[in-house]
């Protein structure tokens, strides 16, 4: 069995005496998508912000490739190959795909000017791995469709060798065709051995895109199940009732 990319063991986070995350353990393997589900306030976003470096844990350990690590800020997380793709995507609307990929990490020529040629070449190379049908390299991000914007955001993450992606509701507000595009992107990332934590409210999205689902309620882990062993109703019962299906208990 391959070693997990990520192990979060017995993670706890408190805010003003309230336990937002209470002794939660989840893991993620290479080429796997693990969905994180639960009502608002269930603790899933807080848990994942510990991994992304946005929040500090009060207890528990994080292992990356089997080694215990300290993640105190987003820079630490990036150093361990962890990238977060938020629902808002954080793209600069007025510049093109290559400029967005290298935003804040621009390549320069020996004369101290922006190396647009090198950045576009790198953008075409990484997008060729991810979405070979993408052609709109010269157009500003604001002119791209939702699915194409997701392509750019994902390409930016893997350009800098991310092995672990955190995706926040990647298909929210997308139409069926664009949702299919994002699903194809995720399948390609899996083929490349990248592990994905996918935060979502939509059970159908999780059932379609994920290999396993971890459900949280009131800061605690209800359980982690393989999606091909449960039904939508089983997952719904975990979210609402906080009970793991008997057949996979």
Steps between C-alpha positions, in 0.01 A plus 500: 500500500634843409573728795253787550591839359335658805403373841321737737482322834285604796480863387330742739430872458319725749371855473417668828436171679290359217646191334467562127693180426504226761757218471455441125710257294497490118748395234559533126684273257672580168254518210201509735217747553358518853180700540441697821131546577289645775263786582633854540683505831574125489874573512609386155634838388678554831662158475626565150623850590734330748652310208520813282671696778219752549424373854721349768392180669472468876573128492581211270766429240537541123710260295601561137636192321529327839703776670364725772500866396424841647270719293472843659409713197409471131867526399578187704213321325625597154845374600346156554326506161157601636298748293148629560259591221225711654154539354579863405814372314691826569581563134602844373222570250687754288800280406539182297549138604881508511503817710256338743711184524806701598321764709747606770762259363567661163790391282743776403744542213867580561410863426255510788183499290213251513584187300160466333627242250632264770185540710269429207709195402476365856126573507446310174704206631314464830161559338586237241533250788175610655260623232636454144189668356581834667591754231421840649849589621495863382162599647442662840365270771173695517412375149543132595217264591467361851652167399790671322565716807515182709754364249720806552472483881587128505786550252643773725503256791664210320748724312687533830495124566203470733433138594207573731208719388222638714200591283210701640174422317667489156175456305286755688312733262620310191271366229492130402761533222744693720441260789598218263817692412596530866426129552736421211767726654470314830532163324818623330645618833428155644684335213799717584499373859380823658281464810197724543293600801169622357274708725141497380137523610367308202475125566461425129826682420683303768350170385611572143846645557630342821645163596423541870288739703570624852196647673520742795232612743539741793878499466533122512560240232191286442700266281681444171342275237580380148246665273447185292387315814230746608198682359410868495257429784776339707710817468196717575439299817860558608463876445160542667494224764872463560478123453729284288318246276478161674629308200835684509527550874 
